Amino acid sequence: MIDGIQYIGRFLIIFGVVIIAIGGLLLLSGKIHWLGRLPGDIIIQRKNFTFYFPLATSILISLLLTFIFWIIGRR
């Protein structure tokens, strides 16, 4: 039973660190003007309609998160 509690504790610590990292990124997002405006991001503007799909930004964030979780998961 102690192993289960230690597992939950480890999960909560990792979850907290991830939440702090996301919060930090959100605070810094105003200072990183190029994020969300990369070549490959799709923007369609019409008279009364704007469609924005950050394709390149999504791929970049996915690669970064994959690398971070790969580093964390290695043991």
PyMOL Python script that loads the backbone (N, CA, C, O; Angstrom):
from pymol import cmd

cmd.read_pdbstr("""\
ATOM      1  N   MET A   1       0.822  -1.201   0.000  1.00  0.00           N
ATOM      2  CA  MET A   1       0.000   0.000   0.000  1.00  0.00           C
ATOM      3  C   MET A   1       0.860   1.256   0.000  1.00  0.00           C
ATOM      4  O   MET A   1       0.463   2.278  -0.559  1.00  0.00           O
ATOM      5  N   ILE A   2       2.019   1.192   0.614  1.00  0.00           N
ATOM      6  CA  ILE A   2       2.899   2.357   0.652  1.00  0.00           C
ATOM      7  C   ILE A   2       3.393   2.689  -0.756  1.00  0.00           C
ATOM      8  O   ILE A   2       3.553   3.859  -1.103  1.00  0.00           O
ATOM      9  N   ASP A   3       3.631   1.658  -1.561  1.00  0.00           N
ATOM     10  CA  ASP A   3       4.083   1.900  -2.922  1.00  0.00           C
ATOM     11  C   ASP A   3       3.057   2.707  -3.705  1.00  0.00           C
ATOM     12  O   ASP A   3       3.426   3.576  -4.495  1.00  0.00           O
ATOM     13  N   GLY A   4       1.784   2.431  -3.497  1.00  0.00           N
ATOM     14  CA  GLY A   4       0.729   3.173  -4.177  1.00  0.00           C
ATOM     15  C   GLY A   4       0.711   4.627  -3.752  1.00  0.00           C
ATOM     16  O   GLY A   4       0.509   5.511  -4.585  1.00  0.00           O
ATOM     17  N   ILE A   5       0.918   4.889  -2.479  1.00  0.00           N
ATOM     18  CA  ILE A   5       0.932   6.252  -1.975  1.00  0.00           C
ATOM     19  C   ILE A   5       2.147   6.995  -2.518  1.00  0.00           C
ATOM     20  O   ILE A   5       2.046   8.172  -2.864  1.00  0.00           O
ATOM     21  N   GLN A   6       3.281   6.333  -2.597  1.00  0.00           N
ATOM     22  CA  GLN A   6       4.473   6.973  -3.158  1.00  0.00           C
ATOM     23  C   GLN A   6       4.271   7.278  -4.640  1.00  0.00           C
ATOM     24  O   GLN A   6       4.731   8.309  -5.130  1.00  0.00           O
ATOM     25  N   TYR A   7       3.595   6.397  -5.345  1.00  0.00           N
ATOM     26  CA  TYR A   7       3.305   6.622  -6.758  1.00  0.00           C
ATOM     27  C   TYR A   7       2.413   7.852  -6.925  1.00  0.00           C
ATOM     28  O   TYR A   7       2.658   8.691  -7.792  1.00  0.00           O
ATOM     29  N   ILE A   8       1.384   7.952  -6.096  1.00  0.00           N
ATOM     30  CA  ILE A   8       0.489   9.114  -6.157  1.00  0.00           C
ATOM     31  C   ILE A   8       1.247  10.388  -5.818  1.00  0.00           C
ATOM     32  O   ILE A   8       1.041  11.418  -6.461  1.00  0.00           O
ATOM     33  N   GLY A   9       2.118  10.333  -4.820  1.00  0.00           N
ATOM     34  CA  GLY A   9       2.918  11.496  -4.449  1.00  0.00           C
ATOM     35  C   GLY A   9       3.822  11.944  -5.581  1.00  0.00           C
ATOM     36  O   GLY A   9       3.924  13.138  -5.861  1.00  0.00           O
ATOM     37  N   ARG A  10       4.473  11.006  -6.226  1.00  0.00           N
ATOM     38  CA  ARG A  10       5.341  11.329  -7.361  1.00  0.00           C
ATOM     39  C   ARG A  10       4.535  11.941  -8.498  1.00  0.00           C
ATOM     40  O   ARG A  10       4.966  12.909  -9.124  1.00  0.00           O
ATOM     41  N   PHE A  11       3.361  11.371  -8.762  1.00  0.00           N
ATOM     42  CA  PHE A  11       2.500  11.894  -9.814  1.00  0.00           C
ATOM     43  C   PHE A  11       2.082  13.337  -9.504  1.00  0.00           C
ATOM     44  O   PHE A  11       2.100  14.189 -10.392  1.00  0.00           O
ATOM     45  N   LEU A  12       1.709  13.611  -8.264  1.00  0.00           N
ATOM     46  CA  LEU A  12       1.287  14.960  -7.894  1.00  0.00           C
ATOM     47  C   LEU A  12       2.429  15.966  -8.012  1.00  0.00           C
ATOM     48  O   LEU A  12       2.206  17.107  -8.418  1.00  0.00           O
ATOM     49  N   ILE A  13       3.633  15.562  -7.665  1.00  0.00           N
ATOM     50  CA  ILE A  13       4.785  16.464  -7.792  1.00  0.00           C
ATOM     51  C   ILE A  13       5.051  16.769  -9.264  1.00  0.00           C
ATOM     52  O   ILE A  13       5.251  17.927  -9.630  1.00  0.00           O
ATOM     53  N   ILE A  14       5.055  15.747 -10.103  1.00  0.00           N
ATOM     54  CA  ILE A  14       5.298  15.946 -11.533  1.00  0.00           C
ATOM     55  C   ILE A  14       4.185  16.799 -12.138  1.00  0.00           C
ATOM     56  O   ILE A  14       4.452  17.689 -12.946  1.00  0.00           O
ATOM     57  N   PHE A  15       2.941  16.530 -11.748  1.00  0.00           N
ATOM     58  CA  PHE A  15       1.810  17.303 -12.249  1.00  0.00           C
ATOM     59  C   PHE A  15       1.945  18.771 -11.836  1.00  0.00           C
ATOM     60  O   PHE A  15       1.658  19.668 -12.628  1.00  0.00           O
ATOM     61  N   GLY A  16       2.378  19.014 -10.604  1.00  0.00           N
ATOM     62  CA  GLY A  16       2.582  20.382 -10.133  1.00  0.00           C
ATOM     63  C   GLY A  16       3.669  21.102 -10.916  1.00  0.00           C
ATOM     64  O   GLY A  16       3.517  22.274 -11.260  1.00  0.00           O
ATOM     65  N   VAL A  17       4.759  20.411 -11.196  1.00  0.00           N
ATOM     66  CA  VAL A  17       5.850  21.009 -11.973  1.00  0.00           C
ATOM     67  C   VAL A  17       5.370  21.341 -13.382  1.00  0.00           C
ATOM     68  O   VAL A  17       5.712  22.393 -13.922  1.00  0.00           O
ATOM     69  N   VAL A  18       4.587  20.462 -13.975  1.00  0.00           N
ATOM     70  CA  VAL A  18       4.053  20.711 -15.322  1.00  0.00           C
ATOM     71  C   VAL A  18       3.126  21.923 -15.300  1.00  0.00           C
ATOM     72  O   VAL A  18       3.188  22.759 -16.201  1.00  0.00           O
ATOM     73  N   ILE A  19       2.275  22.030 -14.293  1.00  0.00           N
ATOM     74  CA  ILE A  19       1.371  23.173 -14.185  1.00  0.00           C
ATOM     75  C   ILE A  19       2.161  24.469 -14.008  1.00  0.00           C
ATOM     76  O   ILE A  19       1.813  25.488 -14.606  1.00  0.00           O
ATOM     77  N   ILE A  20       3.217  24.445 -13.197  1.00  0.00           N
ATOM     78  CA  ILE A  20       4.064  25.626 -13.011  1.00  0.00           C
ATOM     79  C   ILE A  20       4.743  26.009 -14.330  1.00  0.00           C
ATOM     80  O   ILE A  20       4.829  27.190 -14.667  1.00  0.00           O
ATOM     81  N   ALA A  21       5.221  25.013 -15.071  1.00  0.00           N
ATOM     82  CA  ALA A  21       5.868  25.287 -16.357  1.00  0.00           C
ATOM     83  C   ALA A  21       4.881  25.899 -17.349  1.00  0.00           C
ATOM     84  O   ALA A  21       5.224  26.839 -18.067  1.00  0.00           O
ATOM     85  N   ILE A  22       3.670  25.375 -17.391  1.00  0.00           N
ATOM     86  CA  ILE A  22       2.656  25.926 -18.291  1.00  0.00           C
ATOM     87  C   ILE A  22       2.318  27.358 -17.887  1.00  0.00           C
ATOM     88  O   ILE A  22       2.166  28.226 -18.747  1.00  0.00           O
ATOM     89  N   GLY A  23       2.201  27.608 -16.588  1.00  0.00           N
ATOM     90  CA  GLY A  23       1.947  28.966 -16.115  1.00  0.00           C
ATOM     91  C   GLY A  23       3.064  29.918 -16.493  1.00  0.00           C
ATOM     92  O   GLY A  23       2.806  31.050 -16.901  1.00  0.00           O
ATOM     93  N   GLY A  24       4.306  29.467 -16.360  1.00  0.00           N
ATOM     94  CA  GLY A  24       5.445  30.294 -16.753  1.00  0.00           C
ATOM     95  C   GLY A  24       5.439  30.595 -18.243  1.00  0.00           C
ATOM     96  O   GLY A  24       5.739  31.713 -18.662  1.00  0.00           O
ATOM     97  N   LEU A  25       5.095  29.593 -19.038  1.00  0.00           N
ATOM     98  CA  LEU A  25       5.015  29.813 -20.485  1.00  0.00           C
ATOM     99  C   LEU A  25       3.918  30.808 -20.831  1.00  0.00           C
ATOM    100  O   LEU A  25       4.087  31.637 -21.725  1.00  0.00           O
ATOM    101  N   LEU A  26       2.799  30.728 -20.132  1.00  0.00           N
ATOM    102  CA  LEU A  26       1.729  31.676 -20.395  1.00  0.00           C
ATOM    103  C   LEU A  26       2.131  33.092 -20.011  1.00  0.00           C
ATOM    104  O   LEU A  26       1.765  34.049 -20.694  1.00  0.00           O
ATOM    105  N   LEU A  27       2.881  33.232 -18.922  1.00  0.00           N
ATOM    106  CA  LEU A  27       3.358  34.559 -18.533  1.00  0.00           C
ATOM    107  C   LEU A  27       4.351  35.117 -19.541  1.00  0.00           C
ATOM    108  O   LEU A  27       4.354  36.317 -19.818  1.00  0.00           O
ATOM    109  N   LEU A  28       5.191  34.252 -20.087  1.00  0.00           N
ATOM    110  CA  LEU A  28       6.199  34.687 -21.043  1.00  0.00           C
ATOM    111  C   LEU A  28       5.681  34.781 -22.480  1.00  0.00           C
ATOM    112  O   LEU A  28       6.363  35.316 -23.354  1.00  0.00           O
ATOM    113  N   SER A  29       4.491  34.267 -22.719  1.00  0.00           N
ATOM    114  CA  SER A  29       3.993  34.209 -24.094  1.00  0.00           C
ATOM    115  C   SER A  29       3.830  35.592 -24.707  1.00  0.00           C
ATOM    116  O   SER A  29       3.933  35.727 -25.926  1.00  0.00           O
ATOM    117  N   GLY A  30       3.581  36.616 -23.913  1.00  0.00           N
ATOM    118  CA  GLY A  30       3.475  37.960 -24.447  1.00  0.00           C
ATOM    119  C   GLY A  30       4.813  38.514 -24.900  1.00  0.00           C
ATOM    120  O   GLY A  30       4.859  39.422 -25.730  1.00  0.00           O
ATOM    121  N   LYS A  31       5.900  37.978 -24.367  1.00  0.00           N
ATOM    122  CA  LYS A  31       7.237  38.454 -24.716  1.00  0.00           C
ATOM    123  C   LYS A  31       7.853  37.673 -25.867  1.00  0.00           C
ATOM    124  O   LYS A  31       8.880  38.078 -26.412  1.00  0.00           O
ATOM    125  N   ILE A  32       7.247  36.577 -26.237  1.00  0.00           N
ATOM    126  CA  ILE A  32       7.734  35.761 -27.349  1.00  0.00           C
ATOM    127  C   ILE A  32       6.780  36.007 -28.524  1.00  0.00           C
ATOM    128  O   ILE A  32       5.842  35.240 -28.746  1.00  0.00           O
ATOM    129  N   HIS A  33       7.033  37.079 -29.267  1.00  0.00           N
ATOM    130  CA  HIS A  33       6.106  37.503 -30.309  1.00  0.00           C
ATOM    131  C   HIS A  33       6.098  36.573 -31.512  1.00  0.00           C
ATOM    132  O   HIS A  33       5.093  36.496 -32.219  1.00  0.00           O
ATOM    133  N   TRP A  34       7.187  35.871 -31.760  1.00  0.00           N
ATOM    134  CA  TRP A  34       7.252  35.004 -32.930  1.00  0.00           C
ATOM    135  C   TRP A  34       6.481  33.711 -32.726  1.00  0.00           C
ATOM    136  O   TRP A  34       6.124  33.049 -33.700  1.00  0.00           O
ATOM    137  N   LEU A  35       6.213  33.333 -31.461  1.00  0.00           N
ATOM    138  CA  LEU A  35       5.474  32.102 -31.195  1.00  0.00           C
ATOM    139  C   LEU A  35       4.013  32.305 -31.586  1.00  0.00           C
ATOM    140  O   LEU A  35       3.346  33.199 -31.064  1.00  0.00           O
ATOM    141  N   GLY A  36       3.531  31.498 -32.479  1.00  0.00           N
ATOM    142  CA  GLY A  36       2.185  31.648 -32.991  1.00  0.00           C
ATOM    143  C   GLY A  36       2.135  32.378 -34.316  1.00  0.00           C
ATOM    144  O   GLY A  36       1.066  32.539 -34.905  1.00  0.00           O
ATOM    145  N   ARG A  37       3.286  32.819 -34.783  1.00  0.00           N
ATOM    146  CA  ARG A  37       3.360  33.505 -36.076  1.00  0.00           C
ATOM    147  C   ARG A  37       4.479  32.917 -36.921  1.00  0.00           C
ATOM    148  O   ARG A  37       5.144  33.632 -37.670  1.00  0.00           O
ATOM    149  N   LEU A  38       4.675  31.658 -36.802  1.00  0.00           N
ATOM    150  CA  LEU A  38       5.726  30.984 -37.555  1.00  0.00           C
ATOM    151  C   LEU A  38       5.275  30.735 -38.990  1.00  0.00           C
ATOM    152  O   LEU A  38       4.076  30.662 -39.261  1.00  0.00           O
ATOM    153  N   PRO A  39       6.231  30.605 -39.911  1.00  0.00           N
ATOM    154  CA  PRO A  39       5.855  30.183 -41.267  1.00  0.00           C
ATOM    155  C   PRO A  39       5.234  28.788 -41.182  1.00  0.00           C
ATOM    156  O   PRO A  39       5.814  27.893 -40.567  1.00  0.00           O
ATOM    157  N   GLY A  40       4.115  28.602 -41.765  1.00  0.00           N
ATOM    158  CA  GLY A  40       3.404  27.323 -41.669  1.00  0.00           C
ATOM    159  C   GLY A  40       2.147  27.437 -40.839  1.00  0.00           C
ATOM    160  O   GLY A  40       1.304  26.542 -40.885  1.00  0.00           O
ATOM    161  N   ASP A  41       1.992  28.517 -40.074  1.00  0.00           N
ATOM    162  CA  ASP A  41       0.745  28.766 -39.369  1.00  0.00           C
ATOM    163  C   ASP A  41      -0.276  29.269 -40.383  1.00  0.00           C
ATOM    164  O   ASP A  41       0.036  30.123 -41.213  1.00  0.00           O
ATOM    165  N   ILE A  42      -1.480  28.747 -40.316  1.00  0.00           N
ATOM    166  CA  ILE A  42      -2.495  29.053 -41.317  1.00  0.00           C
ATOM    167  C   ILE A  42      -3.397  30.174 -40.800  1.00  0.00           C
ATOM    168  O   ILE A  42      -3.985  30.062 -39.724  1.00  0.00           O
ATOM    169  N   ILE A  43      -3.499  31.247 -41.570  1.00  0.00           N
ATOM    170  CA  ILE A  43      -4.387  32.363 -41.244  1.00  0.00           C
ATOM    171  C   ILE A  43      -5.213  32.680 -42.481  1.00  0.00           C
ATOM    172  O   ILE A  43      -4.672  32.998 -43.541  1.00  0.00           O
ATOM    173  N   ILE A  44      -6.527  32.590 -42.333  1.00  0.00           N
ATOM    174  CA  ILE A  44      -7.442  32.933 -43.414  1.00  0.00           C
ATOM    175  C   ILE A  44      -8.318  34.071 -42.905  1.00  0.00           C
ATOM    176  O   ILE A  44      -9.054  33.907 -41.932  1.00  0.00           O
ATOM    177  N   GLN A  45      -8.239  35.230 -43.567  1.00  0.00           N
ATOM    178  CA  GLN A  45      -9.030  36.388 -43.154  1.00  0.00           C
ATOM    179  C   GLN A  45     -10.000  36.765 -44.269  1.00  0.00           C
ATOM    180  O   GLN A  45      -9.609  36.940 -45.423  1.00  0.00           O
ATOM    181  N   ARG A  46     -11.236  36.883 -43.906  1.00  0.00           N
ATOM    182  CA  ARG A  46     -12.287  37.341 -44.819  1.00  0.00           C
ATOM    183  C   ARG A  46     -12.921  38.584 -44.204  1.00  0.00           C
ATOM    184  O   ARG A  46     -12.456  39.085 -43.180  1.00  0.00           O
ATOM    185  N   LYS A  47     -13.949  39.059 -44.813  1.00  0.00           N
ATOM    186  CA  LYS A  47     -14.585  40.294 -44.369  1.00  0.00           C
ATOM    187  C   LYS A  47     -15.056  40.215 -42.903  1.00  0.00           C
ATOM    188  O   LYS A  47     -14.698  41.075 -42.098  1.00  0.00           O
ATOM    189  N   ASN A  48     -15.829  39.227 -42.563  1.00  0.00           N
ATOM    190  CA  ASN A  48     -16.367  39.081 -41.201  1.00  0.00           C
ATOM    191  C   ASN A  48     -15.900  37.804 -40.524  1.00  0.00           C
ATOM    192  O   ASN A  48     -16.558  37.319 -39.603  1.00  0.00           O
ATOM    193  N   PHE A  49     -14.783  37.254 -40.960  1.00  0.00           N
ATOM    194  CA  PHE A  49     -14.379  35.935 -40.483  1.00  0.00           C
ATOM    195  C   PHE A  49     -12.859  35.833 -40.491  1.00  0.00           C
ATOM    196  O   PHE A  49     -12.203  36.237 -41.452  1.00  0.00           O
ATOM    197  N   THR A  50     -12.315  35.298 -39.426  1.00  0.00           N
ATOM    198  CA  THR A  50     -10.882  35.011 -39.358  1.00  0.00           C
ATOM    199  C   THR A  50     -10.701  33.593 -38.839  1.00  0.00           C
ATOM    200  O   THR A  50     -11.232  33.232 -37.788  1.00  0.00           O
ATOM    201  N   PHE A  51      -9.949  32.795 -39.583  1.00  0.00           N
ATOM    202  CA  PHE A  51      -9.621  31.435 -39.165  1.00  0.00           C
ATOM    203  C   PHE A  51      -8.119  31.368 -38.938  1.00  0.00           C
ATOM    204  O   PHE A  51      -7.333  31.729 -39.814  1.00  0.00           O
ATOM    205  N   TYR A  52      -7.729  30.909 -37.768  1.00  0.00           N
ATOM    206  CA  TYR A  52      -6.312  30.823 -37.430  1.00  0.00           C
ATOM    207  C   TYR A  52      -6.022  29.421 -36.920  1.00  0.00           C
ATOM    208  O   TYR A  52      -6.646  28.957 -35.966  1.00  0.00           O
ATOM    209  N   PHE A  53      -5.076  28.751 -37.560  1.00  0.00           N
ATOM    210  CA  PHE A  53      -4.650  27.425 -37.123  1.00  0.00           C
ATOM    211  C   PHE A  53      -3.127  27.413 -37.045  1.00  0.00           C
ATOM    212  O   PHE A  53      -2.454  27.413 -38.076  1.00  0.00           O
ATOM    213  N   PRO A  54      -2.573  27.404 -35.816  1.00  0.00           N
ATOM    214  CA  PRO A  54      -1.111  27.465 -35.653  1.00  0.00           C
ATOM    215  C   PRO A  54      -0.450  26.100 -35.871  1.00  0.00           C
ATOM    216  O   PRO A  54      -0.004  25.463 -34.917  1.00  0.00           O
ATOM    217  N   LEU A  55      -0.390  25.660 -37.110  1.00  0.00           N
ATOM    218  CA  LEU A  55       0.138  24.338 -37.436  1.00  0.00           C
ATOM    219  C   LEU A  55       1.613  24.204 -37.068  1.00  0.00           C
ATOM    220  O   LEU A  55       1.986  23.266 -36.364  1.00  0.00           O
ATOM    221  N   ALA A  56       2.451  25.121 -37.529  1.00  0.00           N
ATOM    222  CA  ALA A  56       3.887  25.040 -37.250  1.00  0.00           C
ATOM    223  C   ALA A  56       4.166  25.208 -35.759  1.00  0.00           C
ATOM    224  O   ALA A  56       5.040  24.534 -35.213  1.00  0.00           O
ATOM    225  N   THR A  57       3.435  26.095 -35.100  1.00  0.00           N
ATOM    226  CA  THR A  57       3.608  26.292 -33.659  1.00  0.00           C
ATOM    227  C   THR A  57       3.222  25.027 -32.899  1.00  0.00           C
ATOM    228  O   THR A  57       3.899  24.646 -31.944  1.00  0.00           O
ATOM    229  N   SER A  58       2.142  24.377 -33.314  1.00  0.00           N
ATOM    230  CA  SER A  58       1.713  23.133 -32.663  1.00  0.00           C
ATOM    231  C   SER A  58       2.761  22.036 -32.816  1.00  0.00           C
ATOM    232  O   SER A  58       3.036  21.294 -31.873  1.00  0.00           O
ATOM    233  N   ILE A  59       3.337  21.938 -34.000  1.00  0.00           N
ATOM    234  CA  ILE A  59       4.366  20.926 -34.237  1.00  0.00           C
ATOM    235  C   ILE A  59       5.599  21.217 -33.376  1.00  0.00           C
ATOM    236  O   ILE A  59       6.177  20.300 -32.792  1.00  0.00           O
ATOM    237  N   LEU A  60       6.000  22.481 -33.298  1.00  0.00           N
ATOM    238  CA  LEU A  60       7.148  22.868 -32.486  1.00  0.00           C
ATOM    239  C   LEU A  60       6.921  22.550 -31.006  1.00  0.00           C
ATOM    240  O   LEU A  60       7.803  21.996 -30.350  1.00  0.00           O
ATOM    241  N   ILE A  61       5.762  22.892 -30.487  1.00  0.00           N
ATOM    242  CA  ILE A  61       5.453  22.608 -29.080  1.00  0.00           C
ATOM    243  C   ILE A  61       5.391  21.102 -28.845  1.00  0.00           C
ATOM    244  O   ILE A  61       5.853  20.617 -27.812  1.00  0.00           O
ATOM    245  N   SER A  62       4.826  20.362 -29.790  1.00  0.00           N
ATOM    246  CA  SER A  62       4.764  18.906 -29.666  1.00  0.00           C
ATOM    247  C   SER A  62       6.160  18.296 -29.615  1.00  0.00           C
ATOM    248  O   SER A  62       6.417  17.404 -28.806  1.00  0.00           O
ATOM    249  N   LEU A  63       7.061  18.767 -30.467  1.00  0.00           N
ATOM    250  CA  LEU A  63       8.435  18.253 -30.448  1.00  0.00           C
ATOM    251  C   LEU A  63       9.138  18.582 -29.130  1.00  0.00           C
ATOM    252  O   LEU A  63       9.840  17.739 -28.571  1.00  0.00           O
ATOM    253  N   LEU A  64       8.948  19.801 -28.637  1.00  0.00           N
ATOM    254  CA  LEU A  64       9.554  20.185 -27.362  1.00  0.00           C
ATOM    255  C   LEU A  64       9.038  19.330 -26.217  1.00  0.00           C
ATOM    256  O   LEU A  64       9.821  18.844 -25.401  1.00  0.00           O
ATOM    257  N   LEU A  65       7.718  19.143 -26.152  1.00  0.00           N
ATOM    258  CA  LEU A  65       7.140  18.330 -25.076  1.00  0.00           C
ATOM    259  C   LEU A  65       7.559  16.869 -25.191  1.00  0.00           C
ATOM    260  O   LEU A  65       7.804  16.216 -24.177  1.00  0.00           O
ATOM    261  N   THR A  66       7.644  16.353 -26.409  1.00  0.00           N
ATOM    262  CA  THR A  66       8.106  14.972 -26.607  1.00  0.00           C
ATOM    263  C   THR A  66       9.528  14.809 -26.093  1.00  0.00           C
ATOM    264  O   THR A  66       9.839  13.827 -25.419  1.00  0.00           O
ATOM    265  N   PHE A  67      10.388  15.767 -26.409  1.00  0.00           N
ATOM    266  CA  PHE A  67      11.770  15.710 -25.947  1.00  0.00           C
ATOM    267  C   PHE A  67      11.846  15.804 -24.421  1.00  0.00           C
ATOM    268  O   PHE A  67      12.599  15.060 -23.792  1.00  0.00           O
ATOM    269  N   ILE A  68      11.079  16.703 -23.830  1.00  0.00           N
ATOM    270  CA  ILE A  68      11.094  16.864 -22.366  1.00  0.00           C
ATOM    271  C   ILE A  68      10.615  15.587 -21.685  1.00  0.00           C
ATOM    272  O   ILE A  68      11.243  15.122 -20.734  1.00  0.00           O
ATOM    273  N   PHE A  69       9.503  15.013 -22.162  1.00  0.00           N
ATOM    274  CA  PHE A  69       8.994  13.793 -21.539  1.00  0.00           C
ATOM    275  C   PHE A  69       9.906  12.605 -21.805  1.00  0.00           C
ATOM    276  O   PHE A  69       9.962  11.685 -20.990  1.00  0.00           O
ATOM    277  N   TRP A  70      10.619  12.602 -22.921  1.00  0.00           N
ATOM    278  CA  TRP A  70      11.585  11.541 -23.191  1.00  0.00           C
ATOM    279  C   TRP A  70      12.735  11.622 -22.188  1.00  0.00           C
ATOM    280  O   TRP A  70      13.188  10.603 -21.668  1.00  0.00           O
ATOM    281  N   ILE A  71      13.203  12.846 -21.922  1.00  0.00           N
ATOM    282  CA  ILE A  71      14.281  13.038 -20.936  1.00  0.00           C
ATOM    283  C   ILE A  71      13.811  12.609 -19.554  1.00  0.00           C
ATOM    284  O   ILE A  71      14.539  11.922 -18.838  1.00  0.00           O
ATOM    285  N   ILE A  72      12.609  13.006 -19.172  1.00  0.00           N
ATOM    286  CA  ILE A  72      12.077  12.668 -17.842  1.00  0.00           C
ATOM    287  C   ILE A  72      11.870  11.160 -17.718  1.00  0.00           C
ATOM    288  O   ILE A  72      12.141  10.583 -16.665  1.00  0.00           O
ATOM    289  N   GLY A  73      11.387  10.510 -18.798  1.00  0.00           N
ATOM    290  CA  GLY A  73      11.063   9.089 -18.758  1.00  0.00           C
ATOM    291  C   GLY A  73      12.262   8.153 -18.805  1.00  0.00           C
ATOM    292  O   GLY A  73      12.143   6.980 -18.451  1.00  0.00           O
ATOM    293  N   ARG A  74      13.425   8.660 -19.240  1.00  0.00           N
ATOM    294  CA  ARG A  74      14.618   7.816 -19.315  1.00  0.00           C
ATOM    295  C   ARG A  74      15.099   7.470 -17.917  1.00  0.00           C
ATOM    296  O   ARG A  74      15.173   8.337 -17.046  1.00  0.00           O
ATOM    297  N   ARG A  75      15.418   6.233 -17.709  1.00  0.00           N
ATOM    298  CA  ARG A  75      15.985   5.826 -16.411  1.00  0.00           C
ATOM    299  C   ARG A  75      16.877   4.649 -16.612  1.00  0.00           C
ATOM    300  O   ARG A  75      17.457   4.143 -15.652  1.00  0.00           O
TER     301      ARG A  75
END
""", "prot")
cmd.dss("prot")
cmd.show_as("cartoon", "prot")
cmd.util.cbc("prot")
cmd.orient("prot")
